[in-house]
Amino acid sequence: MGNASRMSDARQGDAAVLPSGDERSMSLEFRGQTDVGCQRDHNEDSLLLNDSLGLFVVADGMGGHAGGETASRLAVEAVEACVKEGLRGGGAGALDEAALVELLRRAVREASASIHRHALQEPALSGMGTTVTAMLVDGATAFFAHVGDSRAYLVREGSIQAITEDHSMVQEQLRAGMLTPEEARTSRFKNIITRAVGFEDEVEVDVMAVEAEAGDTFVLCSDGLSNMVEDPEIAQMATRLGVSELPGALIDLANARGGDDNITVIAVRLDEPAASQRS
């Protein structure tokens, strides 16, 4: 998990075949890194990479030094614990699609309740919260749960698609036609989010599923990346670089442009399992 100094929490996974309920097994490679950036003196982001569950999470904490770090840490811990309990060692393939969607939704809601209770018990942490963007892989399907303005992307054959939609004031203004995309990028309100995990006991969670194809790369990131690097640039780098290089290269680019926030990136690439892995 996160909460460390520059270019920390790097983890790379060798290709592994995840179990699937319908036997559409896929191998995956993953890498995750978090960085304090160039302007902050502490890191309030956390990340989770649990390939045994097929679970990957980015959380961007808010609420000051202690509050933000605590909220993001509690979030990834709660999501992991809930998913682990829900799967009970059987892997994602032990549940059907509807059950997996509900499990991810419940995991984020439990994270919100946990953070809120913690804040009530420690007044110094009052008002803390975090974004959560979680990905759970089941065979050839990737499930997502999302609250806040961290993001999940799909890069396929050189093109990029945003899987999540920001819960932010700027996104609402864009949807209403009050801002152009160019104005949104420089809006002074771009860091104001309209939904977060932990501000209240309950939270509305967006959930979605994506059918993966061999060679797909999924990128999860905090807004420390998406505010500094354009979507087409993420696509170009994900197409050109291997998973082991991608998070670090994206973080380096964001820092080269000022690194005005903590930056967290997880890359997960799905592919057909090798013959030796299938047997």
C-alpha positions in Angstrom: 0.0 0.0 0.0 0.9 3.6 -0.4 2.0 6.4 2.0 5.7 6.5 1.3 8.3 8.7 -0.3 9.3 9.2 -3.9 8.9 6.4 -6.4 7.9 3.8 -3.8 5.6 0.8 -3.5 6.6 -0.6 -6.9 5.5 -4.2 -7.5 5.6 -6.2 -10.6 3.8 -9.5 -11.2 4.8 -12.3 -13.5 2.2 -13.6 -15.8 -0.3 -15.7 -13.9 -3.5 -17.4 -14.9 -6.5 -16.3 -12.9 -9.4 -18.8 -12.2 -12.7 -18.1 -13.9 -16.1 -19.5 -13.5 -16.6 -19.9 -17.2 -13.1 -21.1 -17.9 -12.2 -18.0 -20.0 -8.9 -17.8 -18.2 -6.5 -14.9 -19.0 -3.0 -14.3 -17.9 -2.1 -11.0 -16.5 1.0 -8.9 -15.8 0.8 -5.9 -13.4 2.9 -3.1 -12.0 2.0 -0.4 -9.5 3.9 2.6 -8.2 3.1 5.7 -6.2 5.2 8.9 -5.9 4.9 11.9 -3.7 5.3 14.3 -6.7 7.3 17.5 -6.8 5.2 19.9 -4.8 4.0 17.8 -1.8 6.0 16.7 1.3 3.9 13.6 2.0 1.9 11.0 0.1 -1.8 10.6 0.8 -2.3 8.0 -2.0 -2.5 4.3 -1.4 -2.6 1.4 -3.8 -3.3 -2.3 -3.6 -2.1 -5.1 -5.9 -3.4 -8.5 -4.9 -3.0 -10.9 -7.8 -4.2 -13.9 -5.9 -7.6 -12.2 -5.7 -7.2 -10.4 -9.1 -7.8 -7.2 -7.2 -6.2 -3.8 -7.8 -7.1 -0.5 -6.1 -6.0 3.2 -6.2 -7.1 5.5 -3.4 -6.3 9.3 -3.2 -6.9 10.5 0.3 -8.1 13.9 1.5 -8.3 15.7 4.8 -4.8 16.8 5.6 -1.5 15.0 6.2 -2.8 12.4 8.7 -6.4 12.4 7.5 -5.6 11.7 3.8 -3.1 9.0 4.5 -5.4 7.3 7.0 -8.4 7.4 4.8 -6.7 6.0 1.7 -5.0 3.3 3.8 -8.2 2.3 5.5 -10.0 2.2 2.1 -7.7 -0.3 0.5 -7.5 -2.4 3.6 -11.3 -2.6 3.9 -11.9 -3.3 0.2 -9.3 -6.1 0.2 -10.7 -7.6 3.4 -14.3 -7.5 2.1 -13.4 -9.0 -1.3 -11.3 -11.7 0.3 -14.1 -12.7 2.7 -16.6 -12.6 -0.2 -14.5 -15.0 -2.3 -13.5 -17.1 0.7 -10.4 -18.5 -1.0 -12.3 -19.7 -4.1 -11.2 -16.9 -6.4 -13.4 -14.6 -8.5 -14.6 -17.6 -10.5 -16.5 -18.9 -7.5 -19.2 -16.2 -8.0 -21.3 -15.2 -10.9 -21.2 -11.8 -12.5 -24.1 -10.3 -10.5 -22.5 -11.5 -7.3 -19.1 -10.0 -8.2 -20.6 -6.7 -9.0 -22.5 -6.6 -5.7 -19.3 -7.7 -3.8 -17.3 -4.8 -5.2 -20.1 -2.4 -4.4 -20.3 -3.7 -0.9 -16.5 -3.5 -0.4 -16.4 0.2 -1.2 -19.4 0.9 1.0 -17.8 -0.9 3.9 -14.7 1.1 3.3 -16.8 4.3 3.6 -18.4 3.1 6.8 -15.0 2.1 8.3 -13.4 5.5 7.5 -16.4 7.4 8.8 -16.4 5.5 12.1 -12.7 6.1 12.5 -13.1 9.8 12.0 -15.9 9.9 14.6 -13.6 8.2 17.1 -10.6 10.5 16.4 -11.8 14.1 16.1 -8.4 15.2 14.7 -9.3 13.1 11.6 -12.8 14.6 11.2 -13.6 15.3 7.5 -11.2 12.8 6.0 -12.1 10.9 2.9 -10.7 9.3 -0.2 -11.4 8.4 -3.8 -11.5 4.7 -4.6 -11.1 3.1 -8.0 -11.0 -0.7 -7.8 -10.6 -3.4 -10.4 -11.4 -7.1 -9.9 -10.4 -9.5 -12.7 -12.5 -12.7 -13.3 -11.2 -14.6 -16.4 -11.8 -12.3 -19.4 -14.0 -9.9 -17.4 -12.8 -6.9 -15.5 -15.2 -5.4 -12.9 -14.8 -1.9 -11.6 -16.1 0.1 -8.6 -15.5 3.8 -8.5 -16.0 6.9 -6.3 -14.3 10.2 -6.8 -11.9 11.4 -9.5 -9.3 8.7 -9.6 -9.7 6.9 -13.0 -9.6 3.6 -14.8 -8.8 3.5 -18.5 -8.8 0.7 -21.1 -6.1 0.9 -23.8 -6.8 -1.4 -26.7 -5.0 -1.5 -30.1 -3.6 2.0 -29.5 -6.9 3.6 -28.5 -7.9 4.7 -25.0 -11.3 4.7 -23.4 -12.2 6.1 -19.9 -14.0 3.4 -18.0 -14.9 5.7 -15.1 -16.4 9.1 -15.0 -15.2 11.7 -12.5 -17.4 12.6 -9.6 -16.4 16.2 -9.7 -17.8 19.7 -10.1 -16.0 20.2 -13.4 -17.4 16.9 -14.8 -20.9 18.1 -13.9 -20.3 21.4 -15.6 -18.9 19.6 -18.7 -22.0 17.3 -18.8 -24.3 20.4 -18.6 -22.4 22.2 -21.4 -21.2 24.9 -19.1 -17.6 24.3 -19.8 -15.6 23.1 -22.9 -13.0 20.4 -22.4 -10.3 23.0 -22.8 -11.8 25.2 -20.1 -12.2 22.2 -17.8 -8.5 21.5 -17.9 -7.7 24.8 -16.4 -10.7 25.3 -14.2 -10.0 26.4 -10.6 -12.7 24.0 -9.5 -11.0 20.9 -11.1 -10.0 19.5 -7.7 -13.5 19.8 -6.1 -15.1 16.3 -6.0 -18.8 15.7 -5.5 -18.6 12.2 -4.1 -16.0 10.5 -1.8 -15.5 7.5 0.4 -15.6 8.2 4.1 -17.2 11.6 4.2 -20.4 9.9 5.2 -21.3 6.5 6.5 -22.9 5.5 3.2 -21.8 6.3 -0.4 -23.2 5.7 -3.9 -20.8 3.5 -5.8 -20.5 3.3 -9.6 -19.9 -0.3 -10.8 -19.3 -1.5 -14.3 -17.9 -4.5 -16.2 -15.6 -4.7 -19.3 -15.1 -7.8 -21.4 -11.3 -7.9 -22.0 -9.5 -8.9 -25.2 -6.0 -10.4 -25.4 -3.5 -7.6 -25.3 -5.7 -5.1 -23.4 -4.0 -2.8 -20.9 -5.9 -1.3 -18.0 -4.5 1.8 -16.3 -5.8 2.9 -12.8 -4.5 6.3 -11.6 -5.0 9.1 -9.2 -5.6 12.6 -10.5 -1.9 13.5 -10.0 -1.4 11.7 -13.3 -4.6 12.6 -15.2 -4.3 16.3 -14.4 -0.8 16.3 -16.0 -0.9 13.8 -18.8 -3.4 13.7 -21.6 -5.4 10.5 -22.4 -3.8 10.1 -25.8 -0.4 10.3 -24.2 -1.3 7.5 -21.8 -2.5 5.4 -24.8 0.8 6.0 -26.7 2.9 5.0 -23.7 0.8 2.0 -22.9 1.1 0.8 -26.5 4.8 1.4 -26.7 6.0 0.2 -23.3 5.8 -3.0 -21.3 3.8 -3.2 -18.1 7.0 -3.2 -16.0 8.0 0.2 -17.4 4.7 2.0 -17.8 3.8 3.3 -14.3 7.3 4.7 -13.8 7.4 6.3 -17.2 4.0 8.0 -16.6 5.0 9.2 -13.2 8.2 10.6 -14.6 6.2 12.5 -17.3 3.8 13.9 -14.7 6.8 15.0 -12.5 8.6 16.6 -15.5 5.5 18.8 -16.0 5.5 20.0 -12.4 4.2 17.0 -10.4 1.8 19.2 -8.4 0.2 16.3 -6.6 0.9 12.7 -5.4 0.9 10.4 -8.4 -0.2 6.7 -8.3 -0.4 4.4 -11.3 -1.3 0.7 -11.7 -1.0 -1.0 -15.1 -2.6 -4.4 -15.7 -2.2 -6.2 -19.0 -4.4 -9.2 -19.9 -3.5 -11.8 -22.5 -4.1 -15.3 -23.6 -2.3 -17.8 -21.2 0.7 -19.6 -22.6 0.3 -23.2 -23.5 2.4 -24.3 -20.6 0.2 -22.3 -18.2 -3.0 -23.8 -19.6 -1.8 -27.4 -19.0 
